[in-house]
Amino acid sequence: MKASNELRLLPWSGSEGKPCYLSTDDPGGYMSRLADNIEAVQLGTAAALLEELSVTLDDQDTTLEEMRGLVKELTGALRDILRVATNRRHLLAASEPSEPTH
């Protein structure tokens, strides 16, 4: 098992919204690939919502209810993207070579 600083934060939550982590030495394993695919979907969803926001903001006929719905979706997407960014920051830190100690 890996050290806790090498665990991968997965792009979904467990029970009660708690984070889920993956401990594996195989970055090409099933769970790693599943997490990569879900992260790609989450990033794509955020990009699509951002485009939709641009269009919606330019539409003078957008109702307050429509805007609230879009903001709710964007909030969820932002939460997902922050999780992806956090995970990738940890993966980069774990892959950096250690400084030699003298």
C-alpha positions, 0 to 999 in steps of 0.5 A: 500500500502507498503512503497516504501522501501518494493516495489518489483522490478519486473524482467522486465522493463516498458515503456522506460526501466523504472523499474516496482515495485509490491506493495502487501501483498501477496507473493503468489499472481499471480504477485508475482508468475509470477515474481518468475517464470520469475526470475527462467527462467532468472537464468536458461538462465544465467546458460545455457549461461555461459555453452555455453561460456565455450564451445565456448571459447574452440572452436578454430573455433569460429568466431568473429561474433559468439563470439559477439552474445554470448557476447550480449546475456550474457550482457542481461543475466547479466542485468537480474541477477543484477535485480534479485539480487537487488530485492532479496537484498531488499526483504531480507532487508525488511524481517529482523526484526527491531532493537528495539529502547529504 
